[in-house]
């Protein structure tokens, strides 16, 4: 039997009951559209996270206190005070692969300007922090190393803080605000950055010299975090090794002693986040693919009904010379056509849905070619798998009994 003739006969047979064929395809359409949408949205989310992390510096390095032990008792991270100003100075002086180093401490409290107040976070930082995190000023100036050394009570604020403390629209430069009753003079305003991937407002922040926050706010001498950046992304591994060597020396650690600090890179965070989002995407795609099974069962059910309705037609075809394989191929091709047409519609709907979702969330629209090709393969396999048994049943009919069937 000619393949084109077979497809033509199968197509005409399906078009006799357009509504039934459409409803049969619906399960496949929903399944394929769901899988493509979930995969595309998952990859768009992952791409958005990667872009956001890269925008803050792909060569950024984080140094935080590690586990500390006292008398054999693990004190955990909360009470760790292993990082100091001396560590920061040593990294600045001795590290050859670092482009910038900044100590960091933070505190949460209430900001007050006259009758206006706003809860926010006060970040104590060094001058290199702006270069490391790629922060730009909309107006004003950054504080200097001398300001940090002298623990000046000055600060740089984000746009959210400005909007809430200065609702009249006046310039905050040179104005004094209070943080937990301690006055800070505003010397700069940051460029607006908006929300990050986690929904956190990146403009709701106040930056001050870390020495000021240490002495005036927290009353501590240790550093909570050290931020650094490698000269280039390719030199990040060398920078990490260099940091560990310098900190081991400043902490007087023996080669066998456990490190009382943790060094992480932006690349490690990116890998971890990508792994999590990929796992969630696969999980969502697996859940969505359940509807494909439901659609396949619907095809099998309809093919059974079709075989019963066309029993006389099958008998007539056999009586004029059609072989069992011809009947088998005809009904199998009808099943595959249903699946493939449903797959095409599902792919188009999936692409449209993923585009709309990505546009609404302002994420990059990512198309996974593998999911599209895989969807067509799954459609074909679904048509063969669920259409095989009904087609085989039709091919096994006795032509005499089929002609007598009422």
TIZAPA-447674 format. One line per 2 residues: their letters; for each residue y, z, x of C-alpha. Coordinates in nm, 3 decimals, always signed. Layout:
! residues N
A) Y/Z/X ~ ...
! end
This chain:
! residues 406
XX) +0.000/+0.000/+0.000 ~ +0.343/-0.096/+0.131
XX) +0.551/+0.211/+0.224 ~ +0.872/+0.080/+0.071
XX) +0.686/-0.011/-0.248 ~ +0.534/+0.339/-0.250
XX) +0.877/+0.501/-0.217 ~ +1.017/+0.278/-0.490
XX) +0.735/+0.366/-0.733 ~ +0.768/+0.738/-0.655
XX) +1.145/+0.730/-0.701 ~ +1.122/+0.554/-1.038
XX) +0.860/+0.806/-1.151 ~ +1.092/+1.094/-1.064
XX) +1.391/+0.935/-1.238 ~ +1.201/+0.931/-1.569
XX) +1.273/+1.305/-1.590 ~ +1.604/+1.349/-1.409
XX) +1.677/+1.698/-1.541 ~ +1.334/+1.828/-1.444
XX) +1.362/+1.672/-1.097 ~ +1.706/+1.825/-1.049
XX) +1.590/+2.171/-1.153 ~ +1.287/+2.136/-0.925
XX) +1.512/+2.054/-0.630 ~ +1.741/+2.348/-0.704
XX) +1.524/+2.599/-0.517 ~ +1.520/+2.376/-0.207
XX) +1.895/+2.316/-0.233 ~ +1.972/+2.689/-0.253
XX) +1.731/+2.771/+0.029 ~ +1.861/+2.510/+0.274
XX) +2.227/+2.581/+0.187 ~ +2.171/+2.956/+0.236
XX) +2.000/+2.912/+0.573 ~ +2.266/+2.675/+0.711
XX) +2.550/+2.892/+0.578 ~ +2.406/+3.211/+0.726
XX) +2.336/+3.052/+1.065 ~ +2.678/+2.885/+1.080
XX) +2.870/+3.195/+0.972 ~ +2.672/+3.410/+1.217
XX) +2.749/+3.174/+1.504 ~ +3.113/+3.148/+1.396
XX) +3.138/+3.527/+1.405 ~ +2.977/+3.538/+1.749
XX) +3.211/+3.265/+1.876 ~ +3.512/+3.450/+1.737
XX) +3.405/+3.770/+1.913 ~ +3.353/+3.583/+2.242
XX) +3.696/+3.419/+2.214 ~ +3.862/+3.751/+2.138
XX) +3.695/+3.930/+2.427 ~ +3.772/+3.643/+2.663
XX) +4.137/+3.650/+2.556 ~ +4.166/+4.007/+2.689
XX) +4.027/+3.903/+3.026 ~ +3.669/+3.796/+3.095
XX) +3.695/+3.953/+3.441 ~ +3.786/+4.299/+3.309
XX) +3.589/+4.603/+3.429 ~ +3.563/+4.946/+3.263
XX) +3.491/+5.264/+3.457 ~ +3.411/+5.571/+3.250
XX) +3.277/+5.918/+3.332 ~ +2.899/+5.937/+3.343
XX) +2.653/+6.211/+3.256 ~ +2.724/+6.538/+3.431
XX) +2.479/+6.816/+3.504 ~ +2.547/+7.184/+3.556
XX) +2.266/+7.416/+3.658 ~ +2.011/+7.155/+3.555
XX) +2.169/+7.121/+3.209 ~ +2.284/+6.774/+3.102
XX) +2.647/+6.811/+2.982 ~ +2.660/+6.457/+2.839
XX) +2.970/+6.236/+2.836 ~ +3.206/+6.442/+2.622
XX) +3.284/+6.703/+2.886 ~ +3.267/+6.467/+3.183
XX) +3.568/+6.494/+3.412 ~ +3.441/+6.298/+3.708
XX) +3.727/+6.047/+3.735 ~ +4.052/+6.148/+3.900
XX) +4.385/+6.012/+4.020 ~ +4.236/+6.004/+4.370
XX) +3.970/+5.760/+4.250 ~ +4.242/+5.531/+4.115
XX) +4.435/+5.547/+4.443 ~ +4.118/+5.476/+4.646
XX) +4.036/+5.170/+4.435 ~ +4.390/+5.037/+4.469
XX) +4.391/+5.081/+4.846 ~ +4.037/+4.984/+4.944
XX) +3.907/+4.734/+4.688 ~ +3.933/+4.375/+4.811
XX) +3.791/+4.208/+4.499 ~ +4.017/+4.381/+4.245
XX) +4.336/+4.226/+4.113 ~ +4.452/+4.535/+3.924
XX) +4.357/+4.899/+3.864 ~ +4.487/+5.133/+3.595
XX) +4.405/+5.487/+3.494 ~ +4.397/+5.555/+3.120
XX) +4.407/+5.861/+2.894 ~ +4.468/+5.876/+2.518
XX) +4.568/+6.111/+2.241 ~ +4.615/+6.083/+1.865
XX) +4.908/+6.241/+1.685 ~ +5.215/+6.199/+1.468
XX) +5.514/+5.987/+1.565 ~ +5.853/+6.088/+1.423
XX) +6.188/+5.911/+1.408 ~ +6.438/+6.091/+1.186
XX) +6.287/+6.106/+0.838 ~ +6.022/+5.845/+0.922
XX) +5.684/+5.938/+1.061 ~ +5.361/+5.755/+1.141
XX) +5.016/+5.862/+1.274 ~ +4.922/+5.663/+1.582
XX) +4.751/+5.664/+1.922 ~ +4.934/+5.738/+2.244
XX) +4.778/+5.558/+2.541 ~ +4.860/+5.682/+2.888
XX) +4.832/+5.391/+3.133 ~ +4.937/+5.265/+3.476
XX) +5.157/+4.962/+3.550 ~ +4.861/+4.728/+3.617
XX) +4.725/+4.784/+3.264 ~ +4.953/+4.517/+3.119
XX) +4.823/+4.260/+3.366 ~ +4.460/+4.363/+3.315
XX) +4.477/+4.348/+2.935 ~ +4.714/+4.048/+2.930
XX) +4.979/+4.228/+2.725 ~ +5.321/+4.068/+2.687
XX) +5.653/+4.223/+2.584 ~ +5.856/+4.084/+2.297
XX) +6.163/+4.271/+2.420 ~ +6.257/+4.540/+2.668
XX) +6.096/+4.616/+3.004 ~ +5.776/+4.765/+3.140
XX) +5.779/+5.099/+3.317 ~ +5.751/+5.104/+3.695
XX) +5.526/+5.279/+3.946 ~ +5.808/+5.523/+4.009
XX) +5.818/+5.604/+3.638 ~ +5.445/+5.679/+3.652
XX) +5.482/+5.889/+3.968 ~ +5.768/+6.090/+3.815
XX) +5.593/+6.132/+3.477 ~ +5.888/+5.983/+3.289
XX) +5.896/+6.039/+2.913 ~ +5.930/+5.673/+2.822
XX) +5.709/+5.446/+2.613 ~ +5.635/+5.093/+2.496
XX) +5.542/+5.050/+2.130 ~ +5.358/+4.798/+1.914
XX) +5.502/+4.611/+1.616 ~ +5.326/+4.830/+1.358
XX) +5.488/+5.141/+1.502 ~ +5.828/+4.969/+1.497
XX) +5.789/+4.863/+1.132 ~ +5.703/+5.216/+1.021
XX) +5.949/+5.413/+1.233 ~ +6.236/+5.165/+1.207
XX) +6.203/+5.019/+0.854 ~ +6.569/+4.914/+0.854
XX) +6.490/+4.645/+1.110 ~ +6.708/+4.789/+1.386
XX) +6.607/+4.745/+1.749 ~ +6.405/+5.040/+1.881
XX) +6.499/+4.973/+2.245 ~ +6.674/+5.277/+2.389
XX) +6.592/+5.494/+2.085 ~ +6.406/+5.822/+2.118
XX) +6.102/+5.907/+1.907 ~ +5.894/+6.223/+1.906
XX) +5.522/+6.249/+1.960 ~ +5.387/+6.595/+1.873
XX) +5.742/+6.730/+1.921 ~ +5.779/+6.572/+2.268
XX) +6.058/+6.311/+2.298 ~ +5.983/+5.963/+2.434
XX) +6.244/+5.695/+2.498 ~ +6.139/+5.344/+2.390
XX) +6.190/+5.091/+2.670 ~ +5.986/+4.799/+2.537
XX) +5.814/+4.639/+2.234 ~ +5.486/+4.447/+2.264
XX) +5.417/+4.100/+2.131 ~ +5.233/+4.109/+1.799
XX) +4.852/+4.072/+1.832 ~ +4.723/+4.150/+1.481
XX) +4.380/+4.288/+1.401 ~ +4.079/+4.258/+1.629
XX) +3.724/+4.161/+1.528 ~ +3.650/+4.516/+1.407
XX) +3.956/+4.520/+1.181 ~ +4.152/+4.754/+1.408
XX) +4.529/+4.707/+1.420 ~ +4.610/+4.623/+1.783
XX) +4.982/+4.672/+1.719 ~ +4.946/+5.034/+1.610
XX) +4.976/+5.179/+1.960 ~ +5.217/+5.350/+2.195
XX) +5.191/+5.313/+2.573 ~ +5.334/+5.571/+2.815
XX) +5.280/+5.655/+3.184 ~ +4.937/+5.818/+3.210
XX) +5.077/+6.102/+3.422 ~ +5.315/+6.190/+3.139
XX) +5.033/+6.202/+2.884 ~ +4.818/+6.405/+3.123
XX) +5.082/+6.672/+3.183 ~ +5.289/+6.677/+2.863
XX) +5.030/+6.605/+2.595 ~ +4.674/+6.670/+2.710
XX) +4.733/+6.925/+2.989 ~ +4.455/+6.775/+3.202
XX) +4.425/+6.652/+3.559 ~ +4.129/+6.413/+3.522
XX) +4.130/+6.050/+3.403 ~ +3.938/+5.949/+3.090
XX) +3.892/+5.583/+3.181 ~ +3.978/+5.344/+3.462
XX) +4.048/+4.979/+3.382 ~ +4.022/+4.716/+3.652
XX) +4.006/+4.338/+3.680 ~ +3.831/+4.122/+3.936
XX) +4.034/+3.856/+4.114 ~ +3.823/+3.588/+3.944
XX) +3.542/+3.597/+3.689 ~ +3.300/+3.468/+3.956
XX) +3.378/+3.768/+4.177 ~ +3.308/+4.028/+3.909
XX) +2.967/+4.124/+4.053 ~ +3.114/+4.176/+4.400
XX) +3.395/+4.383/+4.246 ~ +3.145/+4.606/+4.062
XX) +2.945/+4.664/+4.381 ~ +3.267/+4.744/+4.566
XX) +3.379/+4.990/+4.297 ~ +3.047/+5.176/+4.315
XX) +3.069/+5.196/+4.694 ~ +3.424/+5.336/+4.687
XX) +3.355/+5.589/+4.408 ~ +3.041/+5.714/+4.578
XX) +3.251/+5.783/+4.886 ~ +3.534/+5.958/+4.695
XX) +3.283/+6.165/+4.495 ~ +3.087/+6.248/+4.810
XX) +2.761/+6.132/+4.657 ~ +2.449/+6.091/+4.866
XX) +2.242/+5.771/+4.829 ~ +1.984/+5.967/+4.627
XX) +2.239/+6.141/+4.401 ~ +2.285/+6.010/+4.045
XX) +2.617/+5.841/+3.979 ~ +2.860/+6.053/+3.774
XX) +3.041/+5.745/+3.647 ~ +2.955/+5.425/+3.459
XX) +3.081/+5.077/+3.545 ~ +3.070/+4.810/+3.277
XX) +3.202/+4.457/+3.270 ~ +3.341/+4.244/+2.992
XX) +3.047/+4.007/+3.043 ~ +2.799/+4.288/+2.972
XX) +2.981/+4.375/+2.651 ~ +2.988/+4.009/+2.551
XX) +2.613/+3.974/+2.614 ~ +2.537/+4.287/+2.414
XX) +2.754/+4.184/+2.118 ~ +2.613/+3.828/+2.122
XX) +2.261/+3.970/+2.120 ~ +2.338/+4.187/+1.817
XX) +2.509/+3.906/+1.622 ~ +2.223/+3.665/+1.703
XX) +1.970/+3.916/+1.576 ~ +2.168/+3.968/+1.253
XX) +2.202/+3.591/+1.209 ~ +1.826/+3.544/+1.246
XX) +1.764/+3.826/+0.997 ~ +2.002/+3.675/+0.740
XX) +1.848/+3.329/+0.791 ~ +1.499/+3.474/+0.743
XX) +1.605/+3.641/+0.418 ~ +1.772/+3.319/+0.300
XX) +1.461/+3.114/+0.383 ~ +1.264/+3.309/+0.121
XX) +1.429/+3.087/-0.140 ~ +1.265/+2.789/+0.034
XX) +0.925/+2.936/-0.049 ~ +1.037/+2.984/-0.408
XX) +1.156/+2.622/-0.416 ~ +0.823/+2.503/-0.271
XX) +0.633/+2.692/-0.540 ~ +0.857/+2.524/-0.799
XX) +0.765/+2.182/-0.656 ~ +0.394/+2.264/-0.669
XX) +0.426/+2.381/-1.028 ~ +0.609/+2.067/-1.139
XX) +0.362/+1.840/-0.956 ~ +0.076/+2.006/-1.141
XX) +0.255/+1.936/-1.469 ~ +0.323/+1.577/-1.359
XX) -0.044/+1.516/-1.274 ~ -0.146/+1.643/-1.617
XX) +0.114/+1.431/-1.799 ~ +0.021/+1.114/-1.610
XX) -0.355/+1.145/-1.619 ~ -0.390/+0.821/-1.817
XX) -0.159/+0.640/-1.575 ~ -0.375/+0.759/-1.285
XX) -0.689/+0.635/-1.461 ~ -0.526/+0.298/-1.530
XX) -0.423/+0.255/-1.166 ~ -0.772/+0.339/-1.047
XX) -0.930/+0.100/-1.293 ~ -0.729/-0.194/-1.157
XX) -0.819/-0.122/-0.795 ~ -0.607/+0.172/-0.668
XX) -0.798/+0.386/-0.422 ~ -0.794/+0.766/-0.405
XX) -0.569/+0.757/-0.099 ~ -0.314/+0.545/-0.290
XX) -0.293/+0.804/-0.568 ~ -0.278/+1.082/-0.309
XX) +0.007/+0.911/-0.121 ~ +0.201/+0.838/-0.440
XX) +0.212/+1.198/-0.561 ~ +0.259/+1.331/-0.210
XX) +0.555/+1.097/-0.160 ~ +0.709/+1.219/-0.487
XX) +0.686/+1.575/-0.360 ~ +0.839/+1.483/-0.022
XX) +1.122/+1.284/-0.187 ~ +1.207/+1.583/-0.404
XX) +1.219/+1.806/-0.096 ~ +1.424/+1.565/+0.118
XX) +1.682/+1.491/-0.153 ~ +1.712/+1.865/-0.214
XX) +1.744/+1.915/+0.161 ~ +2.028/+1.663/+0.194
XX) +2.221/+1.824/-0.092 ~ +2.149/+2.169/+0.054
XX) +2.276/+2.068/+0.399 ~ +2.600/+1.932/+0.252
XX) +2.653/+2.244/+0.040 ~ +2.570/+2.468/+0.335
XX) +2.822/+2.292/+0.560 ~ +3.087/+2.310/+0.287
XX) +3.023/+2.680/+0.221 ~ +3.027/+2.771/+0.591
XX) +3.351/+2.575/+0.639 ~ +3.519/+2.757/+0.350
XX) +3.403/+3.100/+0.473 ~ +3.514/+3.028/+0.831
XX) +3.852/+2.903/+0.707 ~ +3.910/+3.210/+0.489
XX) +3.817/+3.448/+0.773 ~ +4.010/+3.239/+1.031
XX) +3.698/+3.198/+1.245 ~ +3.604/+2.885/+1.441
XX) +3.373/+2.658/+1.241 ~ +3.050/+2.628/+1.436
XX) +2.781/+2.377/+1.333 ~ +2.430/+2.436/+1.462
XX) +2.262/+2.095/+1.495 ~ +1.924/+2.261/+1.537
XX) +1.951/+2.431/+1.197 ~ +2.030/+2.096/+1.030
XX) +1.746/+1.908/+1.201 ~ +1.516/+2.202/+1.143
XX) +1.613/+2.206/+0.775 ~ +1.498/+1.845/+0.728
XX) +1.172/+1.919/+0.905 ~ +1.121/+2.224/+0.685
XX) +1.196/+2.014/+0.376 ~ +0.936/+1.754/+0.475
XX) +0.679/+2.021/+0.555 ~ +0.756/+2.199/+0.228
XX) +0.700/+1.876/+0.033 ~ +0.371/+1.809/+0.216
XX) +0.245/+2.167/+0.198 ~ +0.324/+2.234/-0.167
XX) +0.260/+1.878/-0.286 ~ -0.073/+1.827/-0.111
XX) -0.298/+2.016/-0.351 ~ -0.157/+1.865/-0.674
XX) -0.173/+1.517/-0.513 ~ -0.531/+1.579/-0.403
XX) -0.620/+1.690/-0.754 ~ -0.471/+1.368/-0.893
XX) -0.665/+1.156/-0.640 ~ -0.991/+1.330/-0.730
XX) -0.971/+1.243/-1.101 ~ -1.250/+1.033/-1.244
XX) -1.095/+0.708/-1.370 ~ -1.310/+0.696/-1.690
XX) -1.229/+1.054/-1.786 ~ -0.864/+0.993/-1.696
XX) -0.846/+0.692/-1.935 ~ -1.001/+0.900/-2.217
XX) -0.760/+1.190/-2.157 ~ -0.533/+1.277/-2.449
! end
